[in-house]
Amino acid sequence: MRTMSRIEVNYDPRVEEALKEIGVLLHGDYQMTKHIIALLLLQGDAEILDIVKTREADRWDEIRDLIDQTGALYSHSMNYVVAMTRRREAKRIVREVTTYPDEEFLSGRERLSRLMMNPVTGLPILAAVLYVMYQFVGNFGAQILVDYLETSIFEARINPYLISFFTRLLPWPVISDLFVGEYGIFTLGVRYAIALIFPIVGTYFIAFSIMEDTGYLPRMAMLIDRVFKRIGLNGRAVIPMVLGFGCATMATIVTRTLETRRERVIATLLLALAIPCSAQLGVIFAILSGAPNGILIWGVVVFGLFLLVGFLSAKLMPGERPTFYMEIPPLRVPKLSNVAIKTLTRMEWYFREVFPMFIIASFLIWLGRLTGVFDLLVGVMAYPVGWIGLPQEVAVIFLFGFFRRDYGAAGLFDLQQAGLLANPQLIIAAVTLTLFLPCVAQLSVTIKERGARMAAYMTLFIFPFAFLVGYVLKIAFMVAGVSV
């Protein structure tokens, strides 16, 4: 029987030296080689750390110092350093033992897979996918479903009944306003959550689940890896970025999967600045649906700023150029049961995590108006809103947007329906609101993930930057002879 020879993986000299020094300090019996134990220690294996700490108590401080000193030599984690070394060795072995036929047979799915990852053909495919998603989410979800629920269900049936019921039950306007007033829990909070946001979120979740189940997302990551490297990220960052179009709060948590602190900070900043959540995106598509050029201007400005801020962040923040590798699963026809389960799970999350925020926001607005704080904040916000050529009513929308981005976008939808904004003003408002501060939930997660100081730096940058871009757009419209 043929025996396999043992393969020696040669690590970086600094790692090899650390492995030798740690091996000398290991005196216990571990039923594994000292080399393997030392390697696991450098990678921070919790179980091995506990065992060695117990068995090598007299030498533990010295071992711990060697682990810390070696880790400090690299900008990446030791797990990453070891994994990349093994990956290079695996690729070398594959090259030595693999032969390929002169004419490689490719199945139809494999050909399509390669077309999706080739920049020449992949970008048009990506554009087609996004267009179909826009039609499904922005047209069917944000217009047909929203119009039916908003007009035929809430305005025609539910709201009149609730207003009549609560005004009879609670004849005191101060109290009844909490439930059915202008910013009431039912007339605003529940209406926004169910009639405006849920159809958009629901259709987005369906579309995203289909993309996920086909295996297209990893191919999208490979396609845009080159672009992302220019902004200090790699293709792996496409996962939190795409998730950000669902919920930026959830996506900010997912940034912890990125390899370096530098990548995590850049990704968090871009999520907070230029990635609209699904509901906000759908509502923006809805309000600009009557002006196709408006959607184009909004997309070009926001995407351009995404690349510009990412590029400048990558230049200003020190660190190594990111590397990227990802397993590419086979393409497949989406399975209905998988799509249904994923969609229902995300919808459950929406009602459990997001829906209560609309109720809380309505209560806080009612409380703020009762105490005068809300009107004071609206008065302050009216100044920058006026600078970018928007009416004072829009100031309320930006406050809504701080409670939740989609909450603010839904308010903008109301103003558009009331005819208070011309198309140039809608574009300015949509761009500025997209770039505006992240919602309370996302800001809280940013503080938790990146720290209070980094969250404060991001906030101090984003707030004036959003209105600066809005002001530049206003000037551009005026130069072009378009009144704002």
C-alpha positions in Angstrom: 0.0 0.0 0.0 1.3 3.4 -1.0 2.0 5.8 2.0 1.6 9.5 1.8 4.7 11.5 2.7 4.2 14.2 5.4 3.9 17.7 3.9 5.8 20.5 5.6 4.2 23.9 5.4 6.8 26.6 5.6 5.5 29.7 7.4 6.9 33.2 7.6 10.3 33.1 9.3 8.9 35.2 12.2 6.2 32.6 12.7 8.6 29.7 12.5 10.9 31.3 15.1 7.9 31.8 17.4 6.8 28.2 16.9 10.3 27.0 17.9 10.5 29.2 21.0 7.0 28.2 22.2 7.8 24.5 21.5 10.8 24.7 23.9 8.6 26.0 26.7 6.0 23.2 26.3 6.9 20.4 28.7 3.5 18.7 29.1 2.1 15.7 27.3 -0.5 16.8 24.7 -0.8 13.7 22.5 0.0 16.1 19.6 3.3 17.5 18.4 4.6 20.6 20.1 4.6 22.3 16.6 0.8 21.8 16.3 0.2 23.0 19.8 2.3 26.1 19.3 0.5 26.8 16.0 -2.9 26.5 17.7 -1.7 28.8 20.5 -0.7 31.5 17.9 -4.1 31.2 16.3 -5.8 31.8 19.7 -7.5 28.4 19.9 -9.5 28.8 23.2 -9.4 25.1 24.2 -5.7 24.8 23.7 -5.0 28.1 25.5 -6.9 26.8 28.5 -5.1 23.5 28.5 -1.6 25.0 28.1 -2.3 27.6 30.7 -3.1 24.9 33.2 -0.3 22.5 32.3 2.4 25.1 31.8 1.5 27.4 34.7 5.1 28.3 35.5 6.0 29.2 31.9 2.6 30.6 30.9 3.5 34.3 31.1 6.5 33.7 28.8 4.3 31.8 26.4 1.6 34.4 26.5 4.2 37.2 25.7 5.5 35.2 22.7 2.0 34.8 21.4 1.2 38.6 21.8 4.6 39.7 20.3 4.1 37.5 17.2 0.6 38.7 16.7 1.7 42.3 16.9 4.0 41.8 14.0 1.1 41.5 11.5 -1.8 43.7 10.6 -4.0 40.7 10.0 -5.0 38.1 12.6 -2.8 35.0 13.0 -5.7 32.9 11.8 -5.6 34.8 8.6 -1.8 34.6 8.3 -1.8 30.9 8.8 -4.8 30.3 6.5 -3.1 32.3 3.6 0.1 30.4 4.0 -1.7 27.1 3.8 -3.7 28.3 0.9 -0.5 29.1 -1.0 0.9 25.7 -0.2 -2.4 24.0 -1.3 -2.3 25.9 -4.6 1.3 24.8 -5.2 0.4 21.2 -4.6 -2.6 21.4 -6.9 -0.4 22.9 -9.7 2.1 20.0 -9.3 -0.4 17.1 -9.3 -3.2 18.4 -11.6 -3.3 17.9 -15.3 -5.9 19.4 -17.6 -7.2 18.1 -20.9 -6.4 20.0 -24.0 -10.1 20.9 -24.5 -11.9 21.6 -21.2 -15.6 20.6 -21.3 -17.8 23.2 -19.8 -21.4 22.7 -18.9 -24.0 25.4 -19.7 -24.2 26.4 -16.0 -20.4 26.6 -15.8 -20.3 28.8 -18.9 -22.9 31.1 -17.4 -21.0 31.2 -14.1 -17.9 32.4 -15.9 -19.8 35.0 -17.8 -21.2 36.3 -14.6 -17.7 36.8 -13.2 -16.1 38.2 -16.4 -16.1 42.1 -16.2 -17.0 42.4 -19.9 -20.1 40.2 -19.6 -20.7 40.3 -15.9 -21.5 44.0 -15.6 -24.3 43.8 -18.2 -25.7 40.8 -16.4 -25.5 42.7 -13.0 -27.3 45.6 -14.6 -30.0 43.3 -15.9 -30.4 41.7 -12.4 -30.7 45.1 -10.8 -33.2 46.3 -13.4 -35.4 43.2 -12.8 -35.1 43.8 -9.0 -36.0 47.5 -9.5 -39.1 46.5 -11.5 -40.2 43.9 -8.9 -39.4 46.0 -5.8 -39.7 49.6 -7.1 -42.6 49.1 -9.4 -44.7 46.2 -8.1 -43.8 46.5 -4.4 -43.4 50.3 -4.0 -46.2 51.3 -6.4 -48.8 48.7 -7.0 -48.8 47.0 -3.6 -48.2 50.3 -1.7 -51.0 52.1 -3.6 -53.5 49.3 -2.9 -52.7 49.0 0.8 -52.4 52.8 1.4 -55.4 53.9 -0.6 -57.9 51.0 -0.6 -57.2 49.6 2.8 -55.9 52.2 5.2 -57.3 55.5 3.8 -60.6 54.0 2.8 -61.3 51.6 5.6 -58.9 51.3 8.5 -58.0 54.9 9.3 -61.6 56.3 9.3 -62.7 53.5 11.6 -59.8 54.0 14.0 -60.1 57.8 14.1 -63.8 57.5 14.8 -63.2 54.8 17.5 -60.5 56.6 19.4 -62.1 60.1 19.3 -65.2 58.5 20.9 -63.2 56.4 23.3 -60.7 59.2 24.2 -62.4 62.6 23.8 -59.3 64.4 24.9 -57.3 65.5 21.8 -54.0 65.3 23.6 -54.5 61.6 24.3 -56.3 60.6 21.1 -53.5 62.3 19.1 -51.1 59.6 20.4 -53.1 57.0 18.6 -54.8 58.7 15.6 -53.3 62.2 15.3 -51.1 63.5 12.5 -48.2 61.4 13.9 -50.3 58.8 15.7 -49.3 55.2 16.4 -52.0 53.9 14.1 -52.4 56.7 11.5 -48.7 57.1 11.0 -46.6 54.4 12.7 -48.7 51.3 11.8 -49.6 52.8 8.4 -46.0 53.4 7.5 -44.9 50.0 8.7 -47.7 48.0 7.0 -48.8 50.0 4.0 -45.6 51.8 2.9 -42.7 49.8 4.2 -43.8 46.2 4.4 -44.7 45.7 0.7 -41.3 47.1 -0.3 -39.4 45.1 2.3 -41.4 41.9 1.5 -40.7 42.1 -2.3 -37.0 42.9 -1.6 -36.7 39.9 0.7 -38.2 37.7 -2.0 -35.8 39.0 -4.7 -32.8 38.8 -2.4 -33.7 35.2 -1.3 -33.9 34.2 -5.0 -30.5 35.7 -5.7 -29.1 34.0 -2.7 -30.4 30.6 -3.5 -29.2 30.7 -7.1 -25.6 31.2 -6.0 -25.3 34.5 -7.7 -24.1 36.5 -4.7 -20.6 34.9 -4.6 -20.2 35.6 -8.3 -21.2 39.2 -7.8 -18.5 39.3 -5.1 -15.9 38.0 -7.5 -17.1 40.5 -10.2 -16.7 43.6 -8.1 -13.6 42.5 -6.1 -11.3 44.7 -8.3 -13.5 47.8 -7.7 -13.7 47.1 -4.0 -9.9 46.8 -3.7 -9.7 50.4 -4.9 -11.7 51.5 -1.9 -9.8 49.4 0.7 -12.2 46.5 0.7 -12.4 43.2 -1.2 -15.1 41.1 -2.8 -16.1 39.6 0.6 -17.5 43.0 1.6 -20.2 42.6 -1.0 -22.1 40.5 1.5 -22.6 43.3 4.2 -23.1 45.8 1.4 -25.9 43.8 -0.2 -27.4 43.1 3.2 -27.3 46.8 3.8 -29.9 47.2 1.1 -32.1 45.1 3.3 -31.2 46.6 6.7 -28.0 48.5 7.3 -28.2 47.7 11.0 -27.9 44.0 10.4 -25.2 44.6 7.7 -23.1 46.6 10.2 -23.0 43.6 12.5 -22.0 41.4 9.5 -18.9 43.6 8.9 -17.2 41.7 11.8 -16.6 38.9 9.2 -14.1 41.2 7.3 -10.5 40.3 8.0 -9.0 43.6 9.2 -10.0 46.5 11.4 -9.3 48.9 8.4 -11.8 47.0 6.2 -14.4 46.9 9.0 -14.2 50.7 9.6 -14.4 51.6 5.9 -17.3 49.2 5.4 -19.2 50.6 8.4 -18.7 54.2 7.2 -19.9 53.4 3.7 -23.0 51.5 5.1 -23.8 54.6 7.2 -23.3 57.0 4.4 -24.3 55.7 1.0 -26.3 52.4 1.4 -30.1 52.9 1.6 -32.1 50.2 3.3 -34.6 48.2 1.2 -37.6 50.3 2.3 -35.8 53.6 1.8 -34.6 52.4 -1.6 -38.0 51.3 -2.6 -39.7 54.5 -1.5 -37.0 56.6 -3.3 -37.7 54.6 -6.5 -41.4 55.2 -6.0 -41.1 59.0 -5.6 -38.7 59.3 -8.5 -40.6 56.9 -10.7 -42.2 59.7 -12.6 -38.8 61.2 -13.4 -36.5 58.5 -14.8 -33.7 61.0 -15.1 -34.1 61.7 -11.4 -33.4 58.0 -10.6 -30.3 58.2 -12.8 -29.0 61.3 -11.2 -29.7 59.9 -7.7 -27.9 56.6 -8.6 -24.9 58.3 -10.2 -24.4 60.8 -7.3 -24.8 58.2 -4.5 -22.7 55.5 -6.2 -20.0 58.1 -7.2 -19.8 59.3 -3.6 -19.7 55.7 -2.4 -16.6 55.1 -4.5 -15.0 58.6 -3.7 -15.4 58.3 0.0 -14.2 54.7 0.0 -11.2 55.6 -2.1 -10.2 58.6 0.1 -10.7 56.4 3.2 -8.5 53.7 1.8 -5.8 56.4 1.1 -6.0 58.0 4.5 -6.2 54.8 6.6 -3.0 52.8 6.9 -3.0 49.1 6.3 -2.2 46.3 3.9 -4.0 45.8 0.6 -6.9 43.4 1.2 -6.8 39.9 -0.3 -9.8 37.8 -1.2 -10.8 34.2 -1.7 -14.2 32.7 -1.6 -15.8 29.3 -2.3 -18.0 29.5 -5.4 -21.0 27.2 -5.1 -22.6 25.8 -8.2 -25.3 27.7 -10.0 -28.8 26.2 -9.5 -32.4 26.9 -10.1 -33.8 28.5 -6.9 -35.8 26.0 -4.7 -39.3 27.4 -3.8 -39.1 26.0 -0.3 -35.7 27.6 0.4 -36.9 31.0 -1.0 -40.1 30.8 1.1 -38.3 29.9 4.3 -35.7 32.6 3.9 -38.3 35.2 3.0 -40.6 34.3 5.9 -37.7 34.3 8.4 -36.7 37.8 7.3 -40.3 39.0 7.4 -40.5 37.6 10.9 -37.4 39.6 11.8 -39.0 42.7 10.3 -42.1 42.4 12.5 -40.1 41.5 15.6 -37.3 44.1 15.3 -38.4 46.9 12.9 -42.2 47.2 13.4 -41.9 48.1 17.1 -39.5 50.9 16.1 -42.3 52.6 14.1 -44.5 52.5 17.2 -41.7 53.8 19.4 -40.9 56.6 16.9 -44.6 57.7 16.9 -44.7 57.8 20.7 -41.4 59.8 20.8 -42.7 62.3 18.3 -46.0 62.6 20.2 -44.0 63.2 23.4 -41.7 65.6 21.7 -44.5 67.7 20.3 -46.2 67.7 23.8 -43.0 69.0 25.4 -42.0 71.3 22.6 -38.7 69.5 22.0 -39.9 68.1 18.6 -40.9 71.6 17.3 -37.5 73.0 18.5 -35.6 70.3 16.7 -37.6 70.9 13.5 -36.9 74.6 13.8 -33.1 73.9 14.0 -33.2 71.4 11.1 -35.1 73.9 9.0 -31.9 75.9 8.5 -29.8 73.3 6.6 -33.0 72.1 4.8 -33.6 75.7 3.6 -29.9 76.0 2.4 -30.4 73.1 0.0 -33.6 74.7 -1.5 -36.2 72.5 0.3 -39.4 73.7 2.1 -39.5 73.7 5.9 -41.9 70.7 5.9 -38.9 68.5 4.8 -37.2 69.2 8.2 -39.6 66.8 9.8 -38.6 64.1 7.3 -35.0 64.3 8.4 -35.9 63.9 12.0 -38.0 60.9 11.0 -35.0 59.6 9.1 -33.0 59.6 12.3 -35.5 57.4 14.0 -35.4 55.1 11.0 -34.2 55.8 7.5 -37.3 54.2 5.9 -39.5 56.2 8.3 -38.1 59.4 6.8 -38.3 58.1 3.3 -42.0 57.3 3.8 -42.6 60.9 5.0 -41.0 62.1 1.8 -43.4 59.9 -0.1 -46.3 61.7 1.6 -44.9 65.1 0.7 -44.5 64.0 -2.9 -48.0 62.7 -3.0 -49.2 66.1 -1.7 -47.4 67.9 -4.5 -45.2 70.0 -2.2 -41.9 69.1 -4.1 -40.9 69.7 -7.7 -38.7 67.0 -9.4 -35.4 68.8 -8.8 -36.3 69.2 -5.1 -37.3 65.5 -4.9 -33.8 64.6 -6.3 -32.0 66.8 -3.8 -34.1 65.5 -0.9 -33.6 61.8 -2.0 -29.8 62.2 -2.3 -29.5 64.2 1.0 -31.7 61.8 2.9 -29.8 58.8 1.5 -26.5 60.3 2.7 -28.0 61.6 6.0 -27.2 60.2 9.5 -27.8 56.5 10.0 -30.9 55.6 12.1 -30.8 55.2 15.8 -30.6 51.4 15.6 -27.7 51.5 13.2 -25.9 54.2 15.2 -26.2 52.0 18.3 -24.8 49.0 16.6 -22.0 51.1 15.1 -21.1 52.3 18.7 -21.1 48.7 19.8 -19.0 47.3 16.9 -16.6 50.2 16.2 -16.6 52.1 19.5 -18.1 55.4 20.6 -15.2 57.5 19.3 -15.3 56.1 15.8 -19.1 56.4 15.7 -18.7 60.1 16.7 -16.1 60.7 14.0 -18.4 59.2 11.4 -21.4 61.2 12.6 -19.5 64.5 12.6 -18.4 63.7 9.0 -21.7 62.5 7.6 -24.1 65.2 8.9 -22.4 68.2 7.2 -21.3 66.1 4.2 -24.9 65.1 3.3 -26.1 68.8 3.3 -23.0 69.9 1.4 -23.8 67.4 -1.4 -27.4 68.7 -1.3 -26.2 72.3 -1.7 -23.9 71.4 -4.5 -26.8 69.7 -6.3 -28.9 72.8 -5.8 -26.2 75.0 -7.3 -25.8 72.5 -10.2 -29.6 72.7 -11.0 -29.5 76.5 -10.9 -26.5 76.6 -13.2 -28.4 74.2 -15.6 -31.3 76.6 -15.5 -33.6 74.3 -13.5 -35.4 76.2 -10.8 -35.3 74.7 -7.3 
